Amino acid sequence: MVGAAQGPWGSSGRSAASASIFLKEVEKIYPGSAGGLQAIAPLSAELPAGQAVSIVGPSGCGKSTLMRLIAGLDAPSRGEIRIGDRLVAGPVPDIGIVFQRDLLLEWRKVLGNVLLPAEIKGLPGMEVRARELLREFDVEGFADAYPWQLSGGMRQRVAIARALLTRPALLFLDEPFSALDALTRDQMNVLLQHVQTSESVTTLLITHSITEAIFCADRVLVMSGRPGAIMDDIRVPFERPRRLAIRETTEFTVIGRRIREHFEKAGVLVG
């Protein structure tokens, strides 16, 4: 899914207020027997405009569900979600989303895939922007190639470029690098934190990787097992840009240990 550059959220789509996210007692219960399945326990949080936030937690804890609720792709059972002063009551227009699968159209060339959101929204004159993004992500030489000719990491670079084409205020990523090899994943982590800075975009990253969650974020929200609740809200103190070597520092290790201890106490990890 990709976001539009403009919409009812503001004339430019880039105001600070439009990108600040507020969750108030948000809960999600799926219908079923015995009162249904509670996926997310009531939780509240604020994601200020321009901040990069990671959500890390065990499988099935509601991380992706929470992302879908904020994006307006699903509705909470209780509570409310606001972006700026506007209640989220449907799909949010000013957003780019990258999933674990890149969802590129195999019959369209790379440039055509990046330009797809502009075509859908009827926004002309976006080819220059598309080529700039491909150059920034080091895949400019593959603009006329087809997705099946690219490696997994290159495909995800194209998917991120597509999500950023219309300069959305929000960028959501749902386990985008989990299928990549370790080296490529490291490269994508460096790329992501560069994108967060260069595009000034409010970012929400869903991940199972504690290391990735810390490296790519200004804050890490640690979620419990189902029903998902926020066990900790950790500020990441490292300045940008960040090098991979920062993961070997004492400060980074301390944050990682703090997160793992939450999972150990919850029985998710055996220490």
SEMAR-573993 format. One record per residue: chain; x, y, z of N, C-alpha, C, O in turn. Coordinates in steps of 0.02 Angstrom, whole numbers, always signed. Each point is the difference from the previous one (the first is absolute). Layout:
<sites>
<'A'; <X; Y; Z>; <X; Y; Z>; <X; Y; Z>; <X; Y; Z>>
...
</sites>
This chain:
<sites>
<'A'; <+43; -59; +0>; <-43; +59; +0>; <+44; +61; +0>; <+54; -1; +29>>
<'A'; <-76; +53; -61>; <+38; +61; -5>; <-44; +59; +18>; <-62; -5; -4>>
<'A'; <+93; +60; +25>; <-38; +58; +22>; <-3; +55; -51>; <+40; +2; -47>>
<'A'; <-88; +41; +55>; <-8; +56; -44>; <+36; +60; +27>; <+11; +6; +61>>
<'A'; <+8; +40; -105>; <+35; +60; +22>; <-47; +49; +32>; <+21; +39; +44>>
<'A'; <-85; -39; -64>; <-47; +48; +27>; <-64; -36; +19>; <-11; -57; -19>>
<'A'; <-32; +92; +55>; <-63; -30; +20>; <-31; +42; +54>; <+22; +56; +13>>
<'A'; <-74; -83; +20>; <-35; +39; +51>; <+40; +11; +62>; <-23; +35; +46>>
<'A'; <+83; -62; -42>; <+42; +8; +60>; <+40; +65; -3>; <+35; +16; +48>>
<'A'; <-40; +21; -101>; <+37; +63; -5>; <+15; +14; -72>; <+5; -46; -40>>
<'A'; <+1; +110; +22>; <+11; +17; -70>; <+66; -23; -26>; <+6; -16; -59>>
<'A'; <+45; +13; +101>; <+66; -22; -22>; <+14; -72; +19>; <+42; -32; -30>>
<'A'; <-79; +6; +81>; <+13; -68; +23>; <+63; -6; +41>; <+18; -56; +19>>
<'A'; <+18; +112; -4>; <+64; -5; +34>; <+2; +41; +64>; <+54; +11; +28>>
<'A'; <-111; +12; -3>; <+1; +39; +61>; <+19; -44; +59>; <-15; -60; +1>>
<'A'; <+48; +90; +49>; <+22; -39; +58>; <-59; -31; +35>; <+4; -58; +23>>
<'A'; <-59; +95; -18>; <-58; -27; +36>; <-27; -62; -33>; <-21; -47; +34>>
<'A'; <+21; +47; -101>; <-30; -56; -35>; <+39; -64; +9>; <-28; -54; -9>>
<'A'; <+92; +58; +29>; <+41; -59; +6>; <+9; -23; +72>; <+32; -51; +12>>
<'A'; <-59; +88; +37>; <+3; -21; +69>; <-57; -48; +15>; <-58; +14; -18>>
<'A'; <+73; -71; +49>; <-49; -53; +10>; <-16; -6; +74>; <+45; -2; +42>>
<'A'; <-109; -2; -27>; <-23; -5; +70>; <-45; -61; +7>; <-51; -6; -35>>
<'A'; <+68; -39; +80>; <-41; -58; +16>; <-28; +8; +70>; <+38; +13; +47>>
<'A'; <-103; -21; -40>; <-32; +7; +66>; <-42; -61; +15>; <-53; -11; -30>>
<'A'; <+76; -30; +77>; <-36; -60; +23>; <-24; -42; -59>; <-57; -22; -2>>
<'A'; <+103; +10; -46>; <-17; -38; -60>; <-1; -75; +16>; <+48; -27; +28>>
<'A'; <-102; -6; -46>; <-8; -71; +12>; <-28; -33; -63>; <-39; +30; -37>>
<'A'; <+60; -92; +24>; <-26; -37; -57>; <-21; -69; +22>; <+39; -39; +27>>
<'A'; <-104; +23; -39>; <-28; -66; +15>; <-31; -27; -63>; <-43; +32; -31>>
<'A'; <+64; -92; +11>; <-30; -31; -59>; <-59; -44; +22>; <+6; -36; +50>>
<'A'; <-62; +39; -85>; <-59; -38; +19>; <+14; -75; +3>; <+41; -26; -38>>
<'A'; <-75; -8; +84>; <+7; -71; +8>; <-36; -24; +62>; <-34; +39; +33>>
<'A'; <+42; -101; -18>; <-32; -29; +59>; <+33; +26; +64>; <+57; +25; -2>>
<'A'; <-93; -30; +56>; <+26; +19; +67>; <+25; +72; +0>; <+51; +15; +30>>
<'A'; <-88; +29; -62>; <+18; +70; +2>; <+48; +23; -53>; <+18; +59; -2>>
<'A'; <+4; -105; -41>; <+46; +19; -54>; <+73; -4; +21>; <+17; -18; +56>>
<'A'; <+26; +35; -104>; <+73; -3; +11>; <+26; +70; +9>; <-5; +42; -46>>
<'A'; <+34; -28; +104>; <+29; +65; +12>; <+71; +1; -28>; <+45; -31; +28>>
<'A'; <-36; +67; -83>; <+66; +4; -32>; <+44; +53; +32>; <+60; -9; +8>>
<'A'; <-92; +66; +10>; <+37; +55; +30>; <-37; +23; +62>; <-59; +16; -3>>
<'A'; <+94; -15; +60>; <-28; +27; +61>; <-1; +76; -4>; <+39; +28; -39>>
<'A'; <-81; +6; +77>; <-3; +72; -3>; <+69; +32; +9>; <+34; -13; +50>>
<'A'; <-13; +53; -97>; <+66; +32; +4>; <-4; +72; -25>; <-41; +17; -42>>
<'A'; <+85; +23; +68>; <+5; +71; -19>; <+73; +16; -15>; <+45; -26; +32>>
<'A'; <-35; +69; -82>; <+68; +20; -19>; <-4; +61; -44>; <-52; +16; -29>>
<'A'; <+109; +19; +24>; <+6; +57; -45>; <+62; -9; -42>; <+54; -15; +26>>
<'A'; <-61; +25; -92>; <+56; -3; -46>; <+8; +70; -31>; <-36; +16; -47>>
<'A'; <+82; +25; +73>; <+7; +68; -25>; <+21; +2; -73>; <+33; -46; -25>>
<'A'; <-51; +99; -9>; <+18; +9; -71>; <+75; -4; -9>; <+38; +28; +39>>
<'A'; <-16; -63; -91>; <+70; -5; -17>; <+38; -53; +38>; <+59; -11; -14>>
<'A'; <-90; -21; +62>; <+34; -50; +41>; <-1; -68; -34>; <-48; -17; -34>>
<'A'; <+100; -22; +45>; <+2; -69; -24>; <-12; -46; +60>; <+39; +0; +48>>
<'A'; <-91; -40; -51>; <-19; -45; +54>; <-1; -71; -24>; <-28; -15; -53>>
<'A'; <+59; -30; +91>; <-3; -71; -14>; <-46; -33; +50>; <-3; +19; +59>>
<'A'; <-33; -69; -81>; <-40; -42; +44>; <+28; -71; -5>; <+0; -30; -54>>
<'A'; <+23; +3; +109>; <+29; -67; +1>; <-40; -42; +50>; <-20; +23; +53>>
<'A'; <+9; -86; -72>; <-38; -45; +43>; <-4; -68; -31>; <+19; -9; -58>>
<'A'; <-44; -40; +95>; <-4; -69; -25>; <-53; -6; -55>; <-43; +43; -8>>
<'A'; <+47; -98; -29>; <-50; -13; -53>; <-69; -4; +31>; <-10; -30; +52>>
<'A'; <-38; +60; -87>; <-70; -3; +23>; <-18; +49; +55>; <-54; -6; +29>>
<'A'; <+99; +54; -15>; <-14; +46; +56>; <-42; +60; -21>; <-21; +39; +43>>
<'A'; <+8; -31; -107>; <-42; +55; -23>; <+38; +58; -30>; <-29; +53; -10>>
<'A'; <+93; -62; -5>; <+40; +54; -28>; <-29; +24; -67>; <-13; +59; -10>>
<'A'; <+3; -107; -35>; <-26; +18; -66>; <-72; +24; +4>; <-20; +45; -37>>
<'A'; <-18; -73; +83>; <-69; +23; +11>; <+0; +73; +21>; <-40; +40; -25>>
<'A'; <+85; -22; +70>; <+4; +69; +22>; <+18; +47; -57>; <-28; +54; -6>>
<'A'; <+74; -76; -36>; <+19; +41; -58>; <-60; +10; -46>; <-11; +55; -26>>
<'A'; <-28; -108; +15>; <-58; +6; -44>; <-53; +46; +30>; <-34; +37; -37>>
<'A'; <+27; -37; +102>; <-47; +44; +33>; <+20; +73; -9>; <-42; +43; -15>>
<'A'; <+106; -29; +24>; <+24; +69; -8>; <-7; +24; -72>; <-17; +58; -13>>
<'A'; <+28; -104; -34>; <-5; +17; -71>; <-73; +6; -23>; <-13; +22; -56>>
<'A'; <-33; -41; +98>; <-71; +4; -17>; <-23; -58; -44>; <-53; +5; -31>>
<'A'; <+92; -59; +28>; <-19; -58; -40>; <-46; -46; +39>; <-30; -45; -29>>
<'A'; <+25; +55; +94>; <-45; -37; +43>; <-21; +48; +55>; <+32; +51; +11>>
<'A'; <-86; -66; +22>; <-27; +45; +51>; <+10; -30; +70>; <-10; -60; +9>>
<'A'; <+28; +100; +41>; <+6; -25; +68>; <-69; -18; +28>; <-50; +29; -20>>
<'A'; <+49; -76; +66>; <-63; -18; +33>; <-19; +53; +51>; <-59; +14; +11>>
<'A'; <+109; +15; +20>; <-10; +55; +48>; <+58; +49; -6>; <+52; -16; -29>>
<'A'; <-62; +75; +56>; <+52; +50; -1>; <+0; +40; -64>; <-42; -10; -44>>
<'A'; <+91; +54; +38>; <+3; +42; -60>; <+73; +12; -21>; <+46; -1; +41>>
<'A'; <-38; +13; -105>; <+65; +15; -30>; <-7; +66; -37>; <-47; +8; -40>>
<'A'; <+93; +37; +53>; <-1; +65; -35>; <+68; +13; -32>; <+52; -18; +28>>
<'A'; <-54; +49; -85>; <+60; +27; -32>; <-9; +75; -1>; <-42; +26; -36>>
<'A'; <+82; +7; +76>; <-13; +71; +13>; <-66; +6; +37>; <-11; -33; +51>>
<'A'; <-33; +75; -76>; <-66; +8; +32>; <-54; -38; -36>; <-60; +10; +13>>
<'A'; <+78; -54; -59>; <-49; -36; -40>; <-7; -73; +23>; <+50; -36; +7>>
<'A'; <-110; +14; +4>; <-14; -68; +20>; <+9; -47; -59>; <-25; +14; -55>>
<'A'; <+61; -68; +65>; <+9; -50; -52>; <-64; -42; -3>; <-15; -38; +46>>
<'A'; <-22; +44; -101>; <-62; -36; -9>; <-3; -36; -67>; <-53; -21; -22>>
<'A'; <+111; +14; -10>; <+5; -32; -64>; <+72; +3; -23>; <+42; +28; +36>>
<'A'; <-27; -55; -94>; <+69; +0; -25>; <+31; +70; +1>; <-29; +47; -26>>
<'A'; <+89; -42; +55>; <+35; +64; +3>; <+32; +14; -68>; <+37; -43; -25>>
<'A'; <-48; +100; -6>; <+25; +13; -67>; <+75; +15; -3>; <+33; -20; -48>>
<'A'; <-7; +54; +97>; <+69; +25; -4>; <+48; -49; +32>; <+33; +16; +50>>
<'A'; <-28; -75; -80>; <+39; -54; +31>; <+30; -44; -54>; <-32; -12; -52>>
<'A'; <+92; -14; +65>; <+30; -51; -42>; <+12; -62; +43>; <+24; +5; +56>>
<'A'; <-41; -63; -83>; <+7; -62; +38>; <+42; -50; -39>; <-10; -10; -60>>
<'A'; <+57; -22; +95>; <+42; -52; -29>; <-10; -63; +41>; <+7; +0; +61>>
<'A'; <-25; -54; -95>; <-13; -64; +33>; <+59; -47; -6>; <+49; +14; -33>>
<'A'; <-55; -72; +67>; <+53; -51; -4>; <+9; -22; -72>; <+57; -8; -23>>
<'A'; <-111; -3; -12>; <+3; -12; -72>; <-2; +67; -36>; <-40; +43; +18>>
<'A'; <+83; -35; -67>; <+6; +66; -32>; <-61; +19; -42>; <-11; +59; -13>>
<'A'; <-28; -108; -9>; <-62; +11; -38>; <+12; +40; -64>; <-44; +37; -23>>
<'A'; <+103; -45; -7>; <+13; +31; -65>; <-38; -37; -54>; <-10; -61; +5>>
<'A'; <-10; +97; -56>; <-35; -31; -57>; <+51; -26; -49>; <+38; +38; -29>>
<'A'; <-36; -104; +21>; <+53; -31; -39>; <+0; +20; -73>; <+52; -3; -33>>
<'A'; <-110; +24; +7>; <-4; +17; -71>; <+15; +73; -14>; <+1; +22; -57>>
<'A'; <+12; +17; +111>; <+19; +70; -9>; <+74; +9; +16>; <+26; -30; +46>>
<'A'; <+7; +71; -85>; <+70; +13; +13>; <+8; +38; +66>; <-49; +25; +28>>
<'A'; <+110; -22; -4>; <+14; +31; +65>; <-27; +72; +3>; <-34; +17; +48>>
<'A'; <+50; +23; -97>; <-24; +69; +0>; <-76; +3; +0>; <-29; +41; +35>>
<'A'; <-3; -85; -72>; <-72; -2; -1>; <-30; -19; +67>; <-52; +25; +19>>
<'A'; <+86; -70; +17>; <-23; -18; +67>; <+4; +59; +47>; <-46; +11; +40>>
<'A'; <+100; +26; -43>; <+8; +58; +45>; <-52; +53; -15>; <-24; +34; +45>>
<'A'; <+7; -26; -110>; <-47; +52; -20>; <-73; -20; +10>; <-45; +41; -10>>
<'A'; <+32; -103; +31>; <-69; -23; +6>; <-44; +43; +44>; <-56; +16; -21>>
<'A'; <+77; +5; +81>; <-44; +41; +41>; <-17; +67; -33>; <-56; +25; +10>>
<'A'; <+102; +3; -48>; <-15; +62; -35>; <-53; -10; -54>; <-43; +42; -10>>
<'A'; <+46; -99; -23>; <-50; -16; -51>; <-69; -10; +32>; <-50; +24; -26>>
<'A'; <+49; -59; +82>; <-63; -13; +34>; <-33; +65; +24>; <-61; +8; -4>>
<'A'; <+102; +39; +28>; <-26; +63; +26>; <-5; +54; -52>; <-23; +56; +14>>
<'A'; <+44; -71; -76>; <-4; +49; -53>; <+47; +59; +11>; <-18; +57; -15>>
<'A'; <+79; -71; +40>; <+49; +52; +12>; <+52; -1; -56>; <+40; -47; -3>>
<'A'; <-40; +97; -41>; <+48; +1; -55>; <+68; +26; +22>; <+8; +28; +54>>
<'A'; <+41; -38; -98>; <+66; +30; +11>; <+40; -30; +57>; <+40; +36; +29>>
<'A'; <-50; -100; -13>; <+35; -31; +56>; <+60; -41; -21>; <+33; -30; +43>>
<'A'; <-18; +27; -108>; <+55; -44; -22>; <+68; +25; +27>; <+42; -41; +18>>
<'A'; <-33; +106; -15>; <+63; +26; +26>; <+9; -22; +73>; <+54; -22; +19>>
<'A'; <-106; +29; +20>; <+2; -22; +70>; <+14; -75; +4>; <+40; -21; +42>>
<'A'; <-71; -19; -83>; <+10; -72; +0>; <+72; -18; -15>; <+30; -42; +33>>
<'A'; <-1; +75; -83>; <+69; -15; -18>; <+48; +24; +55>; <+52; -32; +11>>
<'A'; <-68; +87; +22>; <+41; +23; +56>; <+2; -52; +55>; <+53; -13; +30>>
<'A'; <-111; -16; -15>; <-3; -51; +53>; <+39; -63; -20>; <+35; -28; +41>>
<'A'; <-42; +7; -103>; <+37; -58; -24>; <+75; +12; +5>; <+39; -45; +17>>
<'A'; <-18; +107; -32>; <+71; +17; +6>; <+22; -1; +73>; <+53; -25; +16>>
<'A'; <-95; +54; +27>; <+16; +2; +72>; <+6; -71; +29>; <+42; -12; +44>>
<'A'; <-83; -34; -70>; <+1; -69; +26>; <+45; -46; -40>; <+0; -61; +9>>
<'A'; <+40; +91; -54>; <+51; -37; -38>; <-29; -55; -44>; <+30; -53; -8>>
<'A'; <-88; +67; -22>; <-29; -47; -49>; <-20; +37; -64>; <-41; -24; -39>>
<'A'; <+71; +82; +29>; <-16; +40; -59>; <+15; -37; -64>; <-36; +7; -50>>
<'A'; <+89; -48; +50>; <+19; -37; -60>; <-49; -55; -18>; <+8; -31; -53>>
<'A'; <-57; +18; +96>; <-49; -54; -13>; <-70; +28; -14>; <-49; -36; +6>>
<'A'; <+45; +100; -23>; <-65; +31; -12>; <-39; -35; -54>; <-62; -2; +3>>
<'A'; <+96; -25; -53>; <-34; -34; -56>; <-1; -76; +7>; <-18; -35; -46>>
<'A'; <+39; +10; +105>; <-1; -72; +13>; <-68; -19; +29>; <-39; +43; +21>>
<'A'; <+25; -108; -20>; <-61; -25; +31>; <+16; -26; +70>; <+57; -20; +13>>
<'A'; <-105; +21; +32>; <+13; -22; +69>; <+32; -69; +5>; <+42; -11; +43>>
<'A'; <-62; -35; -87>; <+27; -68; +5>; <+75; -2; -16>; <+32; -51; +12>>
<'A'; <-5; +105; -38>; <+71; +3; -15>; <+41; +28; +59>; <+62; +5; -5>>
<'A'; <-95; +14; +59>; <+34; +31; +57>; <+8; -48; +58>; <-36; -50; +6>>
<'A'; <+85; +64; +36>; <+8; -37; +62>; <-53; +21; +50>; <-35; +50; -10>>
<'A'; <+30; -87; +66>; <-50; +17; +50>; <+11; +68; +30>; <-48; +38; +10>>
<'A'; <+110; -20; +5>; <+15; +65; +28>; <-16; +56; -49>; <-25; +52; +21>>
<'A'; <+40; -62; -84>; <-14; +51; -51>; <-75; +9; -8>; <-24; +56; -9>>
<'A'; <-14; -110; +13>; <-73; +5; -5>; <-28; +42; +57>; <-45; +41; -11>>
<'A'; <+71; -51; +71>; <-25; +39; +56>; <+21; +73; -5>; <-37; +44; +24>>
<'A'; <+94; -30; -54>; <+19; +70; -12>; <-51; +33; -47>; <-20; +57; +11>>
<'A'; <+0; -94; -62>; <-50; +26; -47>; <-67; +11; +37>; <-34; +50; -11>>
<'A'; <+16; -98; +54>; <-63; +6; +37>; <+0; +62; +45>; <-51; +34; +6>>
<'A'; <+107; -20; +26>; <+5; +59; +42>; <-3; +64; -42>; <-33; +48; +19>>
<'A'; <+67; -49; -77>; <-3; +57; -45>; <-72; +14; -21>; <-22; +57; -1>>
<'A'; <-15; -110; -15>; <-71; +8; -19>; <-40; +30; +57>; <-43; +44; -11>>
<'A'; <+55; -67; +72>; <-37; +26; +58>; <+14; +73; +13>; <-42; +36; +27>>
<'A'; <+102; -13; -45>; <+21; +68; +14>; <-14; +48; -58>; <+12; +60; +6>>
<'A'; <-35; -85; -62>; <-5; +40; -61>; <-37; +65; +11>; <+24; +53; -22>>
<'A'; <-82; -55; +54>; <-42; +59; +7>; <+16; +40; +64>; <-41; +41; +22>>
<'A'; <+99; -53; +6>; <+24; +35; +61>; <-51; -5; +57>; <-23; +51; +26>>
<'A'; <+5; -111; -6>; <-49; -7; +54>; <+29; +25; +66>; <+60; -1; +10>>
<'A'; <-103; +22; +35>; <+21; +21; +67>; <+15; -60; +44>; <+37; +5; +49>>
<'A'; <-67; -63; -66>; <+7; -61; +40>; <+28; -56; -43>; <-21; -10; -57>>
<'A'; <+68; -28; +85>; <+27; -60; -32>; <-6; -58; +49>; <+32; +1; +53>>
<'A'; <-72; -52; -71>; <-8; -59; +42>; <+33; -60; -35>; <-8; -10; -60>>
<'A'; <+45; -28; +99>; <+35; -59; -27>; <-15; -60; +44>; <+14; +0; +60>>
<'A'; <-43; -51; -90>; <-22; -60; +37>; <+47; -58; -17>; <-10; -34; -50>>
<'A'; <+59; +22; +92>; <+49; -54; -9>; <+30; +2; -71>; <+1; -52; -33>>
<'A'; <+22; +109; +9>; <+20; +5; -71>; <+64; -38; -17>; <+12; -15; -59>>
<'A'; <+30; +0; +108>; <+65; -30; -14>; <+8; -71; +27>; <+54; -27; -2>>
<'A'; <-108; -2; +27>; <+6; -64; +35>; <+20; -58; -46>; <+27; -50; +23>>
<'A'; <-41; +56; -88>; <+15; -54; -46>; <+70; +7; -32>; <+19; -42; -40>>
<'A'; <+18; +94; +59>; <+65; +13; -31>; <+55; -33; +40>; <-7; -14; +59>>
<'A'; <+63; +1; -93>; <+58; -28; +35>; <+29; +53; +47>; <-16; +59; -6>>
<'A'; <+58; -81; +52>; <+24; +44; +54>; <+37; +62; -27>; <-11; +55; +24>>
<'A'; <+55; -65; -73>; <+39; +55; -27>; <-45; +51; -35>; <+7; +61; +10>>
<'A'; <-54; -85; -51>; <-46; +44; -35>; <-45; +37; +50>; <-16; +58; -10>>
<'A'; <-3; -93; +62>; <-43; +32; +51>; <+37; +57; +34>; <-29; +53; +14>>
<'A'; <+94; -63; +0>; <+39; +54; +29>; <+2; +60; -47>; <-7; +57; +22>>
<'A'; <+17; -70; -86>; <+2; +54; -49>; <-67; +38; -2>; <-1; +62; -4>>
<'A'; <-53; -99; +8>; <-66; +32; -1>; <-13; +40; +63>; <-34; +52; -2>>
<'A'; <+60; -75; +58>; <-8; +39; +62>; <+36; +67; -5>; <-26; +51; +23>>
<'A'; <+86; -51; -52>; <+36; +63; -10>; <-38; +45; -48>; <-5; +60; +11>>
<'A'; <-22; -89; -64>; <-39; +38; -49>; <-61; +31; +33>; <-16; +58; -12>>
<'A'; <-19; -97; +53>; <-62; +25; +31>; <+14; +60; +45>; <-37; +49; -3>>
<'A'; <+88; -53; +44>; <+13; +56; +45>; <+24; +61; -40>; <-9; +57; +23>>
<'A'; <+39; -67; -81>; <+16; +56; -45>; <-64; +31; -28>; <-7; +61; -3>>
<'A'; <-40; -103; -17>; <-63; +23; -28>; <-39; +40; +51>; <-28; +53; -16>>
<'A'; <+26; -77; +78>; <-37; +34; +53>; <+25; +72; +8>; <-40; +45; +13>>
<'A'; <+105; -36; -21>; <+29; +67; +8>; <-11; +43; -62>; <-21; +57; +6>>
<'A'; <+36; -85; -64>; <-3; +40; -62>; <-71; +19; -19>; <-12; +53; -29>>
<'A'; <-37; -97; +45>; <-69; +13; -20>; <-41; +33; +56>; <-57; +20; -12>>
<'A'; <+85; -14; +72>; <-35; +30; +58>; <-69; -31; +8>; <-50; +35; +7>>
<'A'; <+47; -101; -7>; <-63; -35; +1>; <-10; -35; +67>; <+46; -31; +26>>
<'A'; <-106; +36; +1>; <-17; -36; +61>; <-3; -74; -16>; <-38; -21; -44>>
<'A'; <+77; -20; +79>; <+9; -70; -20>; <-23; -47; +55>; <+15; +10; +59>>
<'A'; <-50; -63; -79>; <-19; -53; +46>; <+25; -66; -29>; <-22; -19; -54>>
<'A'; <+67; -14; +89>; <+30; -63; -23>; <-23; -57; +45>; <+11; +1; +60>>
<'A'; <-41; -52; -91>; <-20; -60; +35>; <+55; -52; -12>; <+18; -13; -57>>
<'A'; <+8; -17; +111>; <+54; -48; -8>; <+2; -50; +57>; <-25; +13; +55>>
<'A'; <+54; -72; -69>; <+14; -49; +53>; <+72; +8; +25>; <+18; -29; +52>>
<'A'; <+22; +66; -88>; <+72; +6; +15>; <+13; +55; +51>; <-15; +59; -13>>
<'A'; <+41; -77; +70>; <+16; +50; +51>; <+54; +47; -25>; <-5; +61; +10>>
<'A'; <+56; -88; -42>; <+55; +41; -26>; <-26; +50; -51>; <+18; +59; +2>>
<'A'; <-59; -82; -49>; <-28; +44; -51>; <-44; +54; +31>; <+2; +58; -20>>
<'A'; <-42; -78; +69>; <-45; +47; +33>; <+38; +58; +31>; <-21; +58; -5>>
<'A'; <+78; -73; +36>; <+40; +52; +33>; <+36; +43; -52>; <-2; +62; +3>>
<'A'; <+34; -94; -51>; <+42; +36; -48>; <-40; +49; -42>; <+24; +55; -16>>
<'A'; <-86; -73; -2>; <-39; +40; -48>; <-45; +51; +33>; <-36; +36; -35>>
<'A'; <+35; -32; +101>; <-52; +40; +33>; <+27; +53; +47>; <+57; -4; +24>>
<'A'; <-99; +53; -11>; <+12; +49; +53>; <-32; -25; +65>; <+21; +19; +55>>
<'A'; <-73; -61; -62>; <-34; -31; +57>; <-17; -72; -18>; <-14; -15; -58>>
<'A'; <+15; -28; +108>; <-21; -69; -9>; <-58; -14; +48>; <+7; +7; +61>>
<'A'; <-64; -28; -89>; <-56; -22; +40>; <+3; -76; +4>; <+1; -34; -51>>
<'A'; <+2; +7; +111>; <+5; -72; +11>; <-69; -27; +17>; <-31; +21; +50>>
<'A'; <+7; -68; -91>; <-67; -27; +10>; <+2; -69; +32>; <+45; -40; -13>>
<'A'; <-94; +27; +53>; <-7; -65; +33>; <-32; -49; -49>; <-20; +18; -55>>
<'A'; <+15; -81; +77>; <-38; -49; -38>; <-74; +17; +1>; <-21; +45; +37>>
<'A'; <-18; -81; -78>; <-72; +15; -6>; <-36; -9; +66>; <+11; -49; +36>>
<'A'; <-55; +97; -19>; <-15; +61; -37>; <+56; +51; +6>; <+26; +12; +54>>
<'A'; <-9; +18; -110>; <+57; +45; -2>; <-9; +62; +44>; <-51; +34; -4>>
<'A'; <+101; -21; +45>; <+1; +59; +42>; <+71; +27; -2>; <+47; -37; -12>>
<'A'; <-39; +101; +24>; <+66; +31; +0>; <+33; -11; +68>; <-22; +27; +50>>
<'A'; <+75; -68; -49>; <+36; -14; +62>; <+52; +53; +15>; <+17; +12; +58>>
<'A'; <+10; +20; -110>; <+53; +49; +11>; <+2; +48; -59>; <-19; -18; -56>>
<'A'; <+41; +78; +69>; <+8; +53; -50>; <+70; +27; +10>; <+13; +37; +48>>
<'A'; <+33; -55; -93>; <+71; +13; +10>; <+25; +53; -49>; <-9; -7; -60>>
<'A'; <+39; +59; +86>; <+31; +50; -43>; <+69; -24; -22>; <+39; -24; +41>>
<'A'; <-25; +29; -105>; <+65; -20; -27>; <+43; +64; -6>; <-19; +45; -37>>
<'A'; <+75; -41; +72>; <+36; +63; +6>; <+50; +16; -56>; <+32; +53; +2>>
<'A'; <-24; -98; -50>; <+54; +9; -49>; <-18; +51; -54>; <-55; +0; -26>>
<'A'; <+103; +44; +11>; <-10; +49; -52>; <+2; -32; -69>; <+27; -55; -8>>
<'A'; <-55; +89; -41>; <+3; -22; -70>; <+49; +44; -38>; <+9; +59; +18>>
<'A'; <+22; -86; -71>; <-7; -68; -25>; <+36; -51; +45>; <+48; +17; +35>>
<'A'; <-71; -79; -38>; <+28; -53; +41>; <+38; -50; -43>; <-20; -16; -56>>
<'A'; <+75; -8; +83>; <+38; -53; -33>; <-15; -66; +34>; <-18; -2; +59>>
<'A'; <+26; -52; -95>; <-15; -66; +27>; <+41; -16; +62>; <-21; -38; +44>>
<'A'; <+80; +68; -40>; <+44; -14; +57>; <-30; +23; +66>; <+22; -22; +54>>
<'A'; <-72; +65; -56>; <-32; +23; +61>; <-33; -57; +38>; <-11; +4; +61>>
<'A'; <-5; -58; -97>; <-32; -58; +31>; <+47; -36; +48>; <-22; -41; +41>>
<'A'; <+87; +56; -46>; <+49; -33; +44>; <+15; +40; +62>; <+40; -21; +41>>
<'A'; <-71; +79; -33>; <+14; +42; +57>; <-37; -24; +62>; <-50; -37; -4>>
<'A'; <+74; +58; +62>; <-31; -19; +63>; <-71; +26; +4>; <-45; -35; +23>>
<'A'; <+34; +98; -44>; <-66; +30; +3>; <-51; -39; -40>; <-57; -10; +22>>
<'A'; <+76; -12; -81>; <-45; -39; -43>; <-15; -67; +33>; <-58; -23; +0>>
<'A'; <+109; -9; +27>; <-9; -65; +32>; <-47; +5; +60>; <-40; -46; +12>>
<'A'; <+45; +100; +26>; <-43; +9; +58>; <-73; +4; -20>; <-43; -29; +33>>
<'A'; <+29; +66; -87>; <-69; +5; -23>; <-26; -68; -23>; <-56; -19; +16>>
<'A'; <+98; -18; -52>; <-20; -66; -23>; <-14; -47; +58>; <-47; -39; -2>>
<'A'; <+89; +43; +54>; <-11; -43; +59>; <-65; +19; +35>; <-36; -44; +24>>
<'A'; <+22; +108; -21>; <-62; +23; +32>; <-61; -28; -36>; <-48; -21; +33>>
<'A'; <+49; +19; -99>; <-56; -27; -39>; <-5; -75; +11>; <-54; -27; +11>>
<'A'; <+111; -8; -15>; <-1; -73; +8>; <-26; -20; +70>; <-34; -50; +7>>
<'A'; <+51; +89; +43>; <-23; -16; +68>; <-76; +3; +4>; <-31; -40; +37>>
<'A'; <+0; +85; -73>; <-74; +2; -2>; <-28; -65; -28>; <-47; -28; +27>>
<'A'; <+78; +4; -80>; <-24; -61; -32>; <+14; -62; +43>; <-39; -48; +0>>
<'A'; <+95; +50; +35>; <+16; -56; +45>; <-50; -4; +58>; <-24; -54; +17>>
<'A'; <+8; +112; +11>; <-49; +1; +56>; <-70; -22; -24>; <-38; -30; +37>>
<'A'; <+24; +46; -101>; <-65; -19; -27>; <-2; -73; -25>; <-52; -24; -21>>
<'A'; <+110; -10; +24>; <+4; -69; -22>; <+7; -8; -75>; <-6; -56; -26>>
<'A'; <+19; +111; -10>; <+7; -4; -73>; <+70; -25; -18>; <+8; -37; -48>>
<'A'; <+42; +58; +88>; <+69; -22; -9>; <+23; -37; +63>; <-22; +16; +55>>
<'A'; <+65; -65; -65>; <+31; -35; +56>; <+70; +27; +8>; <+43; -12; -43>>
<'A'; <-29; +47; +97>; <+64; +32; +9>; <+55; -48; +22>; <+57; +19; +9>>
</sites>
